Amino acid sequence: MPIRKFRSVEEMNQPCWRLPGDPALYAAIAGIWTAGARLQRRQFPPGVHRHRSIEELDALVERWQQAHVDARAR
């Protein structure tokens, strides 16, 4: 990540906007996605899951969340 230098505090508060189509914009988005994937892994298995009721869905989601909590505790 590049280091930016500022001459005053006011310069620090200026947002770093990138125009659509700017290659730096795509690199910034890819960096955010990569950081997110590293910090927070997927909490549910991929695929389509069918349920007979909302309660069955809630129970499955609860098991996924508990498995995620258990994995983070290790």
Backbone as XML, in Angstrom:
<?xml version="1.0"?>
<chain id="A" units="angstrom">
  <residue number="1" name="MET">
    <atom name="N" x="0.846" y="-1.164" z="0.000"/>
    <atom name="CA" x="0.000" y="0.000" z="0.000"/>
    <atom name="C" x="0.899" y="1.237" z="0.000"/>
  </residue>
  <residue number="2" name="PRO">
    <atom name="N" x="0.634" y="2.174" z="-0.872"/>
    <atom name="CA" x="1.495" y="3.346" z="-0.960"/>
    <atom name="C" x="1.337" y="4.264" z="0.253"/>
  </residue>
  <residue number="3" name="ILE">
    <atom name="N" x="2.384" y="4.982" z="0.547"/>
    <atom name="CA" x="2.377" y="5.946" z="1.641"/>
    <atom name="C" x="2.097" y="7.318" z="1.050"/>
  </residue>
  <residue number="4" name="ARG">
    <atom name="N" x="1.147" y="8.032" z="1.647"/>
    <atom name="CA" x="0.821" y="9.374" z="1.173"/>
    <atom name="C" x="1.263" y="10.378" z="2.219"/>
  </residue>
  <residue number="5" name="LYS">
    <atom name="N" x="1.831" y="11.479" z="1.769"/>
    <atom name="CA" x="2.277" y="12.530" z="2.670"/>
    <atom name="C" x="1.353" y="13.732" z="2.535"/>
  </residue>
  <residue number="6" name="PHE">
    <atom name="N" x="1.093" y="14.383" z="3.649"/>
    <atom name="CA" x="0.211" y="15.534" z="3.678"/>
    <atom name="C" x="0.948" y="16.733" z="4.246"/>
  </residue>
  <residue number="7" name="ARG">
    <atom name="N" x="0.617" y="17.895" z="3.737"/>
    <atom name="CA" x="1.217" y="19.140" z="4.234"/>
    <atom name="C" x="0.411" y="19.738" z="5.384"/>
  </residue>
  <residue number="8" name="SER">
    <atom name="N" x="-0.873" y="19.397" z="5.487"/>
    <atom name="CA" x="-1.707" y="19.933" z="6.557"/>
    <atom name="C" x="-2.778" y="18.900" z="6.914"/>
  </residue>
  <residue number="9" name="VAL">
    <atom name="N" x="-3.459" y="19.154" z="8.015"/>
    <atom name="CA" x="-4.522" y="18.265" z="8.472"/>
    <atom name="C" x="-5.708" y="18.308" z="7.508"/>
  </residue>
  <residue number="10" name="GLU">
    <atom name="N" x="-5.956" y="19.446" z="6.898"/>
    <atom name="CA" x="-7.076" y="19.562" z="5.971"/>
    <atom name="C" x="-6.907" y="18.633" z="4.771"/>
  </residue>
  <residue number="11" name="GLU">
    <atom name="N" x="-5.692" y="18.439" z="4.326"/>
    <atom name="CA" x="-5.446" y="17.533" z="3.208"/>
    <atom name="C" x="-5.768" y="16.091" z="3.586"/>
  </residue>
  <residue number="12" name="MET">
    <atom name="N" x="-5.621" y="15.746" z="4.859"/>
    <atom name="CA" x="-5.874" y="14.380" z="5.307"/>
    <atom name="C" x="-7.350" y="14.026" z="5.238"/>
  </residue>
  <residue number="13" name="ASN">
    <atom name="N" x="-8.214" y="15.022" z="5.389"/>
    <atom name="CA" x="-9.646" y="14.764" z="5.392"/>
    <atom name="C" x="-10.250" y="14.680" z="3.997"/>
  </residue>
  <residue number="14" name="GLN">
    <atom name="N" x="-9.485" y="14.953" z="2.975"/>
    <atom name="CA" x="-9.994" y="14.894" z="1.616"/>
    <atom name="C" x="-10.155" y="13.433" z="1.181"/>
  </residue>
  <residue number="15" name="PRO">
    <atom name="N" x="-11.342" y="13.076" z="0.682"/>
    <atom name="CA" x="-11.528" y="11.692" z="0.236"/>
    <atom name="C" x="-10.689" y="11.403" z="-1.009"/>
  </residue>
  <residue number="16" name="CYS">
    <atom name="N" x="-10.300" y="10.178" z="-1.146"/>
    <atom name="CA" x="-9.511" y="9.753" z="-2.305"/>
    <atom name="C" x="-10.468" y="9.136" z="-3.324"/>
  </residue>
  <residue number="17" name="TRP">
    <atom name="N" x="-11.036" y="9.967" z="-4.181"/>
    <atom name="CA" x="-12.007" y="9.496" z="-5.169"/>
    <atom name="C" x="-11.279" y="9.016" z="-6.421"/>
  </residue>
  <residue number="18" name="ARG">
    <atom name="N" x="-11.798" y="7.960" z="-6.975"/>
    <atom name="CA" x="-11.276" y="7.444" z="-8.236"/>
    <atom name="C" x="-12.404" y="7.450" z="-9.251"/>
  </residue>
  <residue number="19" name="LEU">
    <atom name="N" x="-12.094" y="7.834" z="-10.453"/>
    <atom name="CA" x="-13.103" y="7.897" z="-11.508"/>
    <atom name="C" x="-13.413" y="6.508" z="-12.040"/>
  </residue>
  <residue number="20" name="PRO">
    <atom name="N" x="-14.649" y="6.296" z="-12.500"/>
    <atom name="CA" x="-14.974" y="5.004" z="-13.102"/>
    <atom name="C" x="-14.052" y="4.721" z="-14.283"/>
  </residue>
  <residue number="21" name="GLY">
    <atom name="N" x="-13.565" y="3.500" z="-14.348"/>
    <atom name="CA" x="-12.647" y="3.114" z="-15.411"/>
    <atom name="C" x="-11.188" y="3.271" z="-15.035"/>
  </residue>
  <residue number="22" name="ASP">
    <atom name="N" x="-10.906" y="3.913" z="-13.918"/>
    <atom name="CA" x="-9.531" y="4.101" z="-13.464"/>
    <atom name="C" x="-8.983" y="2.760" z="-12.969"/>
  </residue>
  <residue number="23" name="PRO">
    <atom name="N" x="-7.845" y="2.301" z="-13.474"/>
    <atom name="CA" x="-7.285" y="1.023" z="-13.016"/>
    <atom name="C" x="-7.013" y="0.999" z="-11.508"/>
  </residue>
  <residue number="24" name="ALA">
    <atom name="N" x="-6.734" y="2.134" z="-10.900"/>
    <atom name="CA" x="-6.516" y="2.182" z="-9.456"/>
    <atom name="C" x="-7.800" y="1.857" z="-8.690"/>
  </residue>
  <residue number="25" name="LEU">
    <atom name="N" x="-8.955" y="2.185" z="-9.291"/>
    <atom name="CA" x="-10.228" y="1.863" z="-8.650"/>
    <atom name="C" x="-10.397" y="0.355" z="-8.559"/>
  </residue>
  <residue number="26" name="TYR">
    <atom name="N" x="-10.123" y="-0.353" z="-9.646"/>
    <atom name="CA" x="-10.254" y="-1.813" z="-9.649"/>
    <atom name="C" x="-9.257" y="-2.457" z="-8.694"/>
  </residue>
  <residue number="27" name="ALA">
    <atom name="N" x="-8.072" y="-1.918" z="-8.622"/>
    <atom name="CA" x="-7.069" y="-2.448" z="-7.692"/>
    <atom name="C" x="-7.512" y="-2.217" z="-6.245"/>
  </residue>
  <residue number="28" name="ALA">
    <atom name="N" x="-8.111" y="-1.069" z="-5.953"/>
    <atom name="CA" x="-8.593" y="-0.784" z="-4.600"/>
    <atom name="C" x="-9.736" y="-1.724" z="-4.218"/>
  </residue>
  <residue number="29" name="ILE">
    <atom name="N" x="-10.658" y="-1.948" z="-5.143"/>
    <atom name="CA" x="-11.777" y="-2.854" z="-4.873"/>
    <atom name="C" x="-11.257" y="-4.269" z="-4.650"/>
  </residue>
  <residue number="30" name="ALA">
    <atom name="N" x="-10.341" y="-4.712" z="-5.488"/>
    <atom name="CA" x="-9.773" y="-6.058" z="-5.334"/>
    <atom name="C" x="-9.044" y="-6.190" z="-4.000"/>
  </residue>
  <residue number="31" name="GLY">
    <atom name="N" x="-8.359" y="-5.151" z="-3.576"/>
    <atom name="CA" x="-7.670" y="-5.183" z="-2.294"/>
    <atom name="C" x="-8.630" y="-5.292" z="-1.119"/>
  </residue>
  <residue number="32" name="ILE">
    <atom name="N" x="-9.742" y="-4.587" z="-1.206"/>
    <atom name="CA" x="-10.743" y="-4.653" z="-0.136"/>
    <atom name="C" x="-11.372" y="-6.038" z="-0.085"/>
  </residue>
  <residue number="33" name="TRP">
    <atom name="N" x="-11.684" y="-6.601" z="-1.256"/>
    <atom name="CA" x="-12.264" y="-7.942" z="-1.290"/>
    <atom name="C" x="-11.287" y="-8.983" z="-0.749"/>
  </residue>
  <residue number="34" name="THR">
    <atom name="N" x="-10.020" y="-8.857" z="-1.097"/>
    <atom name="CA" x="-9.010" y="-9.791" z="-0.614"/>
    <atom name="C" x="-8.866" y="-9.690" z="0.905"/>
  </residue>
  <residue number="35" name="ALA">
    <atom name="N" x="-8.825" y="-8.473" z="1.414"/>
    <atom name="CA" x="-8.723" y="-8.290" z="2.864"/>
    <atom name="C" x="-9.949" y="-8.877" z="3.563"/>
  </residue>
  <residue number="36" name="GLY">
    <atom name="N" x="-11.119" y="-8.653" z="3.011"/>
    <atom name="CA" x="-12.333" y="-9.208" z="3.600"/>
    <atom name="C" x="-12.331" y="-10.724" z="3.612"/>
  </residue>
  <residue number="37" name="ALA">
    <atom name="N" x="-11.864" y="-11.328" z="2.532"/>
    <atom name="CA" x="-11.802" y="-12.788" z="2.465"/>
    <atom name="C" x="-10.796" y="-13.350" z="3.465"/>
  </residue>
  <residue number="38" name="ARG">
    <atom name="N" x="-9.708" y="-12.638" z="3.683"/>
    <atom name="CA" x="-8.712" y="-13.100" z="4.657"/>
    <atom name="C" x="-9.201" y="-12.944" z="6.089"/>
  </residue>
  <residue number="39" name="LEU">
    <atom name="N" x="-9.904" y="-11.848" z="6.365"/>
    <atom name="CA" x="-10.343" y="-11.577" z="7.727"/>
    <atom name="C" x="-11.568" y="-12.386" z="8.133"/>
  </residue>
  <residue number="40" name="GLN">
    <atom name="N" x="-12.462" y="-12.608" z="7.209"/>
    <atom name="CA" x="-13.706" y="-13.288" z="7.532"/>
    <atom name="C" x="-13.991" y="-14.351" z="6.484"/>
  </residue>
  <residue number="41" name="ARG">
    <atom name="N" x="-13.759" y="-15.599" z="6.857"/>
    <atom name="CA" x="-14.027" y="-16.676" z="5.913"/>
    <atom name="C" x="-15.526" y="-16.903" z="5.777"/>
  </residue>
  <residue number="42" name="ARG">
    <atom name="N" x="-15.896" y="-17.642" z="4.749"/>
    <atom name="CA" x="-17.294" y="-17.943" z="4.498"/>
    <atom name="C" x="-17.877" y="-18.689" z="5.690"/>
  </residue>
  <residue number="43" name="GLN">
    <atom name="N" x="-19.067" y="-18.316" z="6.105"/>
    <atom name="CA" x="-19.684" y="-18.907" z="7.280"/>
    <atom name="C" x="-20.697" y="-19.986" z="6.933"/>
  </residue>
  <residue number="44" name="PHE">
    <atom name="N" x="-20.886" y="-20.259" z="5.690"/>
    <atom name="CA" x="-21.878" y="-21.245" z="5.304"/>
    <atom name="C" x="-21.354" y="-22.030" z="4.106"/>
  </residue>
  <residue number="45" name="PRO">
    <atom name="N" x="-21.767" y="-23.274" z="3.963"/>
    <atom name="CA" x="-21.324" y="-24.057" z="2.822"/>
    <atom name="C" x="-21.984" y="-23.562" z="1.530"/>
  </residue>
  <residue number="46" name="PRO">
    <atom name="N" x="-21.286" y="-23.667" z="0.411"/>
    <atom name="CA" x="-21.869" y="-23.205" z="-0.845"/>
    <atom name="C" x="-22.991" y="-24.132" z="-1.312"/>
  </residue>
  <residue number="47" name="GLY">
    <atom name="N" x="-23.824" y="-23.612" z="-2.161"/>
    <atom name="CA" x="-24.881" y="-24.420" z="-2.747"/>
    <atom name="C" x="-26.260" y="-23.921" z="-2.374"/>
  </residue>
  <residue number="48" name="VAL">
    <atom name="N" x="-27.246" y="-24.606" z="-2.896"/>
    <atom name="CA" x="-28.646" y="-24.271" z="-2.635"/>
    <atom name="C" x="-29.159" y="-25.231" z="-1.567"/>
  </residue>
  <residue number="49" name="HIS">
    <atom name="N" x="-29.818" y="-24.700" z="-0.563"/>
    <atom name="CA" x="-30.325" y="-25.506" z="0.535"/>
    <atom name="C" x="-31.828" y="-25.293" z="0.635"/>
  </residue>
  <residue number="50" name="ARG">
    <atom name="N" x="-32.572" y="-26.391" z="0.596"/>
    <atom name="CA" x="-34.024" y="-26.304" z="0.687"/>
    <atom name="C" x="-34.466" y="-26.705" z="2.090"/>
  </residue>
  <residue number="51" name="HIS">
    <atom name="N" x="-35.535" y="-26.075" z="2.537"/>
    <atom name="CA" x="-36.035" y="-26.341" z="3.878"/>
    <atom name="C" x="-37.551" y="-26.460" z="3.840"/>
  </residue>
  <residue number="52" name="ARG">
    <atom name="N" x="-38.057" y="-27.301" z="4.705"/>
    <atom name="CA" x="-39.509" y="-27.496" z="4.766"/>
    <atom name="C" x="-40.198" y="-26.401" z="5.569"/>
  </residue>
  <residue number="53" name="SER">
    <atom name="N" x="-39.443" y="-25.747" z="6.447"/>
    <atom name="CA" x="-40.048" y="-24.701" z="7.266"/>
    <atom name="C" x="-38.998" y="-23.658" z="7.633"/>
  </residue>
  <residue number="54" name="ILE">
    <atom name="N" x="-39.476" y="-22.536" z="8.126"/>
    <atom name="CA" x="-38.586" y="-21.477" z="8.592"/>
    <atom name="C" x="-37.793" y="-21.966" z="9.797"/>
  </residue>
  <residue number="55" name="GLU">
    <atom name="N" x="-38.424" y="-22.766" z="10.653"/>
    <atom name="CA" x="-37.737" y="-23.278" z="11.835"/>
    <atom name="C" x="-36.559" y="-24.168" z="11.449"/>
  </residue>
  <residue number="56" name="GLU">
    <atom name="N" x="-36.748" y="-24.987" z="10.419"/>
    <atom name="CA" x="-35.660" y="-25.841" z="9.935"/>
    <atom name="C" x="-34.506" y="-24.989" z="9.390"/>
  </residue>
  <residue number="57" name="LEU">
    <atom name="N" x="-34.837" y="-23.936" z="8.664"/>
    <atom name="CA" x="-33.823" y="-23.016" z="8.156"/>
    <atom name="C" x="-33.087" y="-22.341" z="9.310"/>
  </residue>
  <residue number="58" name="ASP">
    <atom name="N" x="-33.838" y="-21.853" z="10.303"/>
    <atom name="CA" x="-33.214" y="-21.198" z="11.449"/>
    <atom name="C" x="-32.273" y="-22.131" z="12.197"/>
  </residue>
  <residue number="59" name="ALA">
    <atom name="N" x="-32.671" y="-23.394" z="12.338"/>
    <atom name="CA" x="-31.822" y="-24.370" z="13.029"/>
    <atom name="C" x="-30.528" y="-24.606" z="12.261"/>
  </residue>
  <residue number="60" name="LEU">
    <atom name="N" x="-30.620" y="-24.689" z="10.949"/>
    <atom name="CA" x="-29.418" y="-24.902" z="10.137"/>
    <atom name="C" x="-28.487" y="-23.696" z="10.208"/>
  </residue>
  <residue number="61" name="VAL">
    <atom name="N" x="-29.034" y="-22.505" z="10.111"/>
    <atom name="CA" x="-28.220" y="-21.293" z="10.199"/>
    <atom name="C" x="-27.558" y="-21.210" z="11.567"/>
  </residue>
  <residue number="62" name="GLU">
    <atom name="N" x="-28.281" y="-21.573" z="12.608"/>
    <atom name="CA" x="-27.711" y="-21.573" z="13.958"/>
    <atom name="C" x="-26.535" y="-22.552" z="14.056"/>
  </residue>
  <residue number="63" name="ARG">
    <atom name="N" x="-26.661" y="-23.723" z="13.443"/>
    <atom name="CA" x="-25.549" y="-24.693" z="13.440"/>
    <atom name="C" x="-24.351" y="-24.137" z="12.682"/>
  </residue>
  <residue number="64" name="TRP">
    <atom name="N" x="-24.587" y="-23.470" z="11.556"/>
    <atom name="CA" x="-23.486" y="-22.867" z="10.795"/>
    <atom name="C" x="-22.789" y="-21.800" z="11.625"/>
  </residue>
  <residue number="65" name="GLN">
    <atom name="N" x="-23.572" y="-20.971" z="12.290"/>
    <atom name="CA" x="-22.989" y="-19.911" z="13.102"/>
    <atom name="C" x="-22.211" y="-20.477" z="14.279"/>
  </residue>
  <residue number="66" name="GLN">
    <atom name="N" x="-22.730" y="-21.522" z="14.914"/>
    <atom name="CA" x="-22.023" y="-22.128" z="16.035"/>
    <atom name="C" x="-20.736" y="-22.787" z="15.558"/>
  </residue>
  <residue number="67" name="ALA">
    <atom name="N" x="-20.764" y="-23.410" z="14.405"/>
    <atom name="CA" x="-19.547" y="-24.012" z="13.844"/>
    <atom name="C" x="-18.511" y="-22.927" z="13.556"/>
  </residue>
  <residue number="68" name="HIS">
    <atom name="N" x="-18.968" y="-21.774" z="13.081"/>
    <atom name="CA" x="-18.055" y="-20.669" z="12.810"/>
    <atom name="C" x="-17.442" y="-20.152" z="14.109"/>
  </residue>
  <residue number="69" name="VAL">
    <atom name="N" x="-18.251" y="-19.994" z="15.143"/>
    <atom name="CA" x="-17.761" y="-19.528" z="16.437"/>
    <atom name="C" x="-16.757" y="-20.524" z="17.004"/>
  </residue>
  <residue number="70" name="ASP">
    <atom name="N" x="-17.063" y="-21.813" z="16.899"/>
    <atom name="CA" x="-16.152" y="-22.842" z="17.403"/>
    <atom name="C" x="-14.825" y="-22.825" z="16.645"/>
  </residue>
  <residue number="71" name="ALA">
    <atom name="N" x="-14.895" y="-22.631" z="15.341"/>
    <atom name="CA" x="-13.671" y="-22.586" z="14.535"/>
    <atom name="C" x="-12.818" y="-21.374" z="14.887"/>
  </residue>
  <residue number="72" name="ARG">
    <atom name="N" x="-13.455" y="-20.230" z="15.169"/>
    <atom name="CA" x="-12.715" y="-19.023" z="15.533"/>
    <atom name="C" x="-12.099" y="-19.152" z="16.924"/>
  </residue>
  <residue number="73" name="ALA">
    <atom name="N" x="-12.713" y="-19.962" z="17.797"/>
    <atom name="CA" x="-12.199" y="-20.143" z="19.161"/>
    <atom name="C" x="-10.934" y="-21.001" z="19.170"/>
  </residue>
  <residue number="74" name="ARG">
    <atom name="N" x="-10.773" y="-21.834" z="18.150"/>
    <atom name="CA" x="-9.579" y="-22.705" z="18.108"/>
    <atom name="C" x="-8.348" y="-21.974" z="17.740"/>
  </residue>
</chain>
